[in-house]
């Protein structure tokens, strides 16, 4: 995978038909399990084909190389994170902005524990910066969505300063949770707690109840 040339992954290329979507999910499941076992650098399309019970031709039909597979897995991770976050918010777990921050961290950590490949790939930020010719940080789009929720639901005032602080909060949480799962499969709770503490401190000056 390390020799793959720079590419841009387009999620719109993923089939929407049920059979095609199920096949893609099966390939991504295989890639995720292999990443946990051998790491991203050793991931190959032939290994994914063997693990998923598919032919290499089927893998190439959707993913021309292992890099595209990893970015597709990152997009699926983001979709699942957003869906779980939405479900917890709908269940009333985000009564205020601090509770919202806690839910974000809880979902993030839970996915690192239970979602194959997530602790390594997450939302593809580092992977995309290495592979995408535009050198884009894939955390940014998610961070903007989280900021907009603060504005719409909790009365934060939209501003470039809030956008920057949300970006810092997103990168901080990503770094802390990555470190939490670097050596412990279930995550070092100290780093997870630190992620929440730092996010809260970063966002607090922008909150309607600041001061």
C-alpha positions as CSV (number, residue, x, y, z in Angstrom):
1,X,0.0,0.0,0.0
2,X,2.9,2.4,0.7
3,X,3.7,2.5,-3.0
4,X,0.2,3.5,-4.1
5,X,0.2,6.8,-6.0
6,X,-1.8,9.7,-4.6
7,X,-5.5,9.3,-5.1
8,X,-8.7,11.0,-4.2
9,X,-11.5,8.8,-2.9
10,X,-15.0,9.6,-4.1
11,X,-17.7,8.1,-1.9
12,X,-20.3,8.6,-4.6
13,X,-18.7,5.7,-6.5
14,X,-20.0,3.2,-3.9
15,X,-23.1,1.4,-5.3
16,X,-26.4,2.2,-3.7
17,X,-28.1,-1.0,-4.8
18,X,-28.6,-3.3,-1.8
19,X,-26.6,-6.2,-3.3
20,X,-23.7,-4.0,-4.3
21,X,-23.8,-2.2,-0.9
22,X,-23.7,-5.5,0.9
23,X,-20.7,-6.6,-1.2
24,X,-18.8,-3.4,-0.5
25,X,-19.6,-3.7,3.3
26,X,-18.2,-7.3,3.2
27,X,-15.0,-6.0,1.5
28,X,-14.7,-3.2,4.1
29,X,-15.2,-5.6,6.9
30,X,-12.4,-7.8,5.6
31,X,-10.1,-4.7,5.2
32,X,-10.9,-3.6,8.8
33,X,-10.1,-7.0,10.3
34,X,-6.8,-7.2,8.4
35,X,-5.8,-3.7,9.5
36,X,-6.3,-4.8,13.1
37,X,-4.1,-7.9,12.4
38,X,-1.3,-6.7,10.1
39,X,-1.6,-2.8,10.0
40,X,-2.4,-0.5,7.2
41,X,1.0,-0.7,5.5
42,X,0.6,-4.5,5.0
43,X,-2.9,-4.3,3.6
44,X,-3.3,-5.6,0.1
45,X,-6.3,-6.1,-2.3
46,X,-5.4,-9.7,-2.7
47,X,-5.6,-10.3,1.1
48,X,-8.9,-8.5,1.2
49,X,-10.2,-10.7,-1.6
50,X,-9.1,-13.9,0.3
51,X,-10.5,-12.7,3.6
52,X,-13.9,-11.7,2.1
53,X,-14.2,-14.8,-0.1
54,X,-14.2,-12.7,-3.2
55,X,-12.0,-12.6,-6.3
56,X,-9.4,-9.9,-6.8
57,X,-11.4,-8.8,-9.7
58,X,-14.4,-8.1,-7.5
59,X,-12.3,-6.0,-5.2
60,X,-10.9,-4.0,-8.1
61,X,-14.4,-3.4,-9.4
62,X,-15.0,-1.1,-6.4
63,X,-11.5,-0.3,-5.1
64,X,-8.6,0.1,-7.5
65,X,-6.0,-0.2,-4.7
66,X,-5.7,-0.6,-1.0
67,X,-5.5,3.1,-0.4
68,X,-9.0,3.6,-1.7
69,X,-10.2,0.8,0.5
70,X,-8.8,2.5,3.6
71,X,-10.4,5.9,2.7
72,X,-13.8,4.1,2.0
73,X,-13.5,2.5,5.4
74,X,-12.8,5.9,7.0
75,X,-16.0,7.2,5.3
76,X,-18.0,4.3,6.7
77,X,-16.5,5.0,10.2
78,X,-17.6,8.6,9.9
79,X,-21.1,7.6,8.8
80,X,-21.4,5.2,11.7
81,X,-20.1,7.7,14.2
82,X,-22.6,10.3,13.0
83,X,-25.5,7.9,13.2
84,X,-24.6,6.7,16.7
85,X,-24.1,10.3,17.9
86,X,-27.5,11.2,16.4
87,X,-29.2,8.3,18.1
88,X,-27.8,9.3,21.5
89,X,-28.8,12.9,21.0
90,X,-32.3,11.8,20.1
91,X,-32.4,9.7,23.3
92,X,-31.8,12.8,25.3
93,X,-28.1,12.3,26.3
94,X,-27.0,15.8,25.2
95,X,-29.0,18.0,27.5
96,X,-26.4,20.8,27.3
97,X,-23.2,21.5,25.4
98,X,-21.0,19.8,28.0
99,X,-23.1,16.7,27.9
100,X,-22.9,16.9,24.1
101,X,-19.1,17.0,24.3
102,X,-19.2,14.0,26.6
103,X,-21.4,12.0,24.2
104,X,-19.0,12.8,21.3
105,X,-16.1,11.4,23.3
106,X,-18.0,8.4,24.5
107,X,-19.1,7.4,21.0
108,X,-15.6,8.0,19.7
109,X,-14.0,5.8,22.4
110,X,-16.8,3.1,22.1
111,X,-16.1,2.8,18.3
112,X,-12.4,2.5,19.0
113,X,-13.2,-0.5,21.3
114,X,-15.8,-2.2,19.1
115,X,-15.4,-1.2,15.5
116,X,-12.7,-3.2,13.7
117,X,-10.0,-1.0,12.2
118,X,-11.4,2.2,13.8
119,X,-8.6,2.7,16.3
120,X,-6.1,2.9,13.4
121,X,-8.1,4.4,10.6
122,X,-10.7,6.5,12.5
123,X,-12.0,9.2,10.1
124,X,-9.0,8.9,7.7
125,X,-7.3,12.2,8.7
126,X,-3.7,10.9,8.7
127,X,-4.4,8.5,5.9
128,X,-5.9,11.1,3.7
129,X,-3.1,13.6,4.3
130,X,-0.7,10.9,3.1
131,X,-2.7,9.7,0.1
132,X,-4.8,12.6,-1.1
133,X,-3.2,14.8,-3.6
134,X,-5.0,17.9,-2.1
135,X,-3.5,17.0,1.3
136,X,-6.9,17.6,2.9
137,X,-7.5,16.9,6.6
138,X,-10.7,14.7,6.7
139,X,-11.3,15.8,10.4
140,X,-12.2,19.3,9.2
141,X,-15.6,18.4,7.7
142,X,-16.7,16.5,10.8
143,X,-15.5,19.3,13.0
144,X,-17.6,21.8,11.1
145,X,-20.7,19.7,11.6
146,X,-20.0,19.5,15.3
147,X,-19.6,23.3,15.5
148,X,-22.8,23.8,13.6
149,X,-24.6,21.7,16.2
150,X,-23.2,23.9,19.0
151,X,-24.5,27.0,17.2
152,X,-28.0,25.5,16.3
153,X,-28.7,23.7,19.6
154,X,-26.8,25.4,22.3
155,X,-26.7,29.1,21.4
156,X,-23.0,29.4,20.5
157,X,-22.2,32.4,18.3
158,X,-20.8,31.3,14.9
159,X,-17.5,33.0,14.3
160,X,-14.0,32.2,12.8
161,X,-12.8,31.9,16.4
162,X,-15.3,29.3,17.2
163,X,-14.5,27.4,14.0
164,X,-10.8,27.4,14.9
165,X,-11.5,26.3,18.5
166,X,-13.7,23.5,17.3
167,X,-10.9,22.4,15.0
168,X,-8.5,22.4,17.9
169,X,-11.0,20.4,20.0
170,X,-11.4,17.9,17.2
171,X,-7.7,17.4,16.7
172,X,-7.1,17.2,20.5
173,X,-9.7,14.5,21.0
174,X,-8.3,12.6,18.0
175,X,-4.8,12.7,19.4
176,X,-5.9,11.8,23.0
177,X,-8.1,8.9,21.9
178,X,-5.5,7.6,19.5
179,X,-3.0,7.6,22.4
180,X,-5.6,5.9,24.7
181,X,-5.7,2.9,22.4
182,X,-2.1,2.7,21.3
183,X,-1.1,0.2,24.0
184,X,-4.4,-0.9,25.6
185,X,-7.1,-2.7,23.6
186,X,-9.9,-1.3,25.8
187,X,-8.3,2.2,26.0
188,X,-6.5,4.0,28.8
189,X,-9.3,5.8,30.6
190,X,-6.9,8.6,31.7
191,X,-6.4,9.8,28.1
192,X,-10.2,9.5,27.3
193,X,-11.0,11.6,30.4
194,X,-8.2,14.1,29.4
195,X,-9.8,14.4,25.9
196,X,-13.1,15.4,27.4
197,X,-11.5,17.8,29.9
198,X,-9.5,19.5,27.1
199,X,-12.4,19.8,24.7
200,X,-14.5,21.4,27.5
201,X,-11.8,23.9,28.3
202,X,-11.3,24.8,24.6
203,X,-15.0,25.4,23.9
204,X,-16.0,27.0,27.3
205,X,-14.9,30.6,26.3
206,X,-17.3,30.5,23.4
207,X,-20.3,29.1,25.4
208,X,-23.3,31.4,26.1
209,X,-22.7,30.9,29.8
210,X,-19.0,31.8,29.5
211,X,-17.8,34.1,32.3
